[in-house]
Amino acid sequence: MPKIKLTRLKAINNEDNVGCDHPYLKLDGDVVWGPERVCEEFDIEITDVNRSFSGSVTVELWEEDDVDGDDLLGRHSLKSGSGSVEFTRDGAHYTLGYAIK
C-alpha cells in the first residue's frame, strides 16, 4: 500500500489581502496539518504527515476564515511519484512538496 509524505509548504502569495493567512491541509477529507499563521514568503518543513492510501489520495489546501467561511485554495489527486503541487485559487499561490512511496 503506498504512503504519502508531505514535506514542505511555501506561501508565495497570501489569499487574504490584509495580514496573514491561516492555511490547513486535508488528506482525503481529514485535516492533517494546521491551521498555522502564514505570511507571504513563508516556507516550512512539514515533518509529521505520513498516510497510507489505496488507489489515489486527495490533497486539499484550505484557508481558515472566520468572517465568510473557509476558502478552498486548491485540490489535487495524487497516485505516485514525488514533487510539488500548486494551489492558486482566490488569488493565493502556495506550493506543497510531497513524496509517495
C-alpha positions in Angstrom: 0.0 0.0 0.0 1.5 3.4 -1.0 2.2 6.1 1.6 2.2 9.8 1.1 4.6 12.1 3.0 4.0 15.9 2.9 7.4 17.6 3.0 7.2 21.4 2.6 4.7 24.2 2.3 5.6 27.5 0.7 3.4 30.7 0.5 4.2 32.8 -2.5 1.1 35.0 -2.3 -1.5 35.0 0.5 -5.2 34.6 -0.1 -6.1 37.4 2.4 -5.5 40.9 1.1 -4.6 42.2 4.5 -2.5 40.3 7.0 -1.5 36.7 7.0 -3.4 33.5 6.0 -4.2 30.6 8.3 -4.0 27.6 5.9 -4.6 24.0 6.7 -4.1 20.8 4.7 -6.5 17.9 4.3 -5.8 14.4 3.0 -8.9 12.6 1.8 -11.1 15.0 3.8 -9.2 14.8 7.1 -7.2 17.8 8.5 -3.6 16.6 8.8 -1.8 20.0 9.3 -2.7 23.4 10.6 -4.2 25.9 10.7 -1.0 27.9 11.1 -0.4 31.6 10.7 1.4 32.1 7.4 2.6 35.3 5.7 3.9 35.7 2.2 7.3 34.2 1.5 6.7 31.6 4.3 8.4 28.3 3.8 8.1 25.5 6.4 9.1 21.9 6.5 6.3 19.5 7.3 7.7 16.7 9.4 4.8 14.6 10.8 2.4 14.0 7.9 2.5 10.4 6.6 -0.5 8.5 5.5 -1.2 5.2 3.7 -3.8 5.1 1.0 -5.0 2.8 -1.8 -5.6 4.0 -5.4 -5.1 7.7 -5.1 -5.1 10.4 -2.3 -6.8 13.8 -2.5 -4.8 16.7 -1.1 -6.6 20.0 -0.4 -5.3 23.3 0.9 -7.8 25.5 2.8 -7.6 28.9 4.3 -9.4 29.4 7.6 -11.7 32.4 7.6 -13.9 33.4 10.5 -15.9 36.0 8.5 -17.4 34.2 5.5 -16.4 30.5 5.7 -13.2 28.8 4.9 -11.7 29.1 1.4 -10.6 26.1 -0.7 -7.3 27.2 -2.3 -7.0 24.0 -4.4 -7.3 20.2 -4.7 -5.1 17.6 -6.3 -5.5 13.8 -6.7 -2.1 12.0 -6.4 -1.2 8.4 -7.1 2.5 8.1 -7.3 5.8 9.9 -7.6 7.2 12.9 -5.8 7.5 16.6 -6.5 5.2 19.6 -5.7 1.7 20.8 -6.5 0.4 24.4 -6.7 -2.7 25.9 -5.1 -3.8 29.1 -6.8 -7.5 29.7 -6.2 -8.8 33.1 -4.8 -5.6 34.9 -5.7 -3.4 32.7 -3.4 -0.3 30.9 -4.6 1.2 28.1 -2.5 3.4 25.1 -3.3 3.3 21.8 -1.4 6.1 19.3 -1.6 5.2 15.6 -1.4 6.7 12.1 -1.8 4.8 8.8 -2.4 6.5 5.5 -1.8 
